[in-house]
Amino acid sequence: MEDEMTGTETPKVAVLWRGDREARRDATPENNRFYRIFEELTALGIHAEPAVYSDEMANEVRKQLLKVNGVLVWVDPIHEGQTRVVLDALLREVALRGPWISAHPDVILKMGVKEVLHRTKHLGWGTDTYLYRTTSVFRAEFPSRLELAGPRVLKQNRGNGGQGVWKVELISPPASESALVRVLHARRGSVPQAMALGDFMARCEAYLTPGGCLIDQPFQPRLPDGMIRCYMGADKVVGFGHQLIKALIPPPPEGPDSDAAQPGLRIMSPASAEPFQALRAKMELEWTPQMMDVLNIDVASLPIIWDADFLYGPRTATGENTYVLCEINVSSVFAIPDQAPATIARLVKERLRR
């Protein structure tokens, strides 16, 4: 079949997500959560096929990906004890042999990890952010910051679902290793715990393995006002999601599993939504180009879909909102605004033309 876009065979794109062998066998473009992306790709004359992945099926998935022109990937860094180590090696190999990958593992390691919060802290979305790569530096510097600056949030470099993200506040100064702290994990269902600071820091040493690090930011008091997820198609905003999150907020008296402890619905809005136009302008005109410059990423290498999660910072003297970046998601951005599937398909078409 001829394609008017290239004058050659219809281009092929694989949509990859994690699943077992049964899911791979039964997958169709219609029976998964990405069905609208399949529809939009098909509407633009692009053949899109499911590529359900697990480490056990790596060889057959590799063979499949080498037969397509591009791969769209939705796989979390950590899922039920599984990581992306095998998958990332596979994707790098495939990319070297021709097909483009979004998001490429090397791009994820630049912008889809918590270290980006430290590398870009001087941008307008930054805050009082520190990085610890070794246990010795962490133990030497963190206690004094906790005592002087108030509650802090520690984040492991790669994770999702609140894994390895902790709110820490000092109960009994001075901040020695025997001082009591109150810690709260960001994973759903967590409750505050009181423990010695030294014991908590020992728990965090698992995040400081070779190649790992801990990011240290101040706790944002306006967290109860919610989080704004700014969805990006390459370098342009495609929509927003606002959600009253409950992570790092102590659970209500009803308990951590009660209805009152669950996060609110994420309210999706198009890129044109009036409440977020100041943020949109900052993202498109300032922060994204500045981030690309810092991280040495060009537009063609940006993920086709990614998001930047913001908390509300202090209001300005005139009452306007400021925004503090709390993470960038690249590995598996879903759910997405209604407008995003069409944008994803359009960006895929542009990359196929290149």
Summary of the structure (lengths in Angstrom):
residues: 354
radius of gyration: 21.4
end to end distance: 20.2
largest distance: 72.9
contacts: 1116
relative contact order: 0.14
helix: 34%
strand: 25%
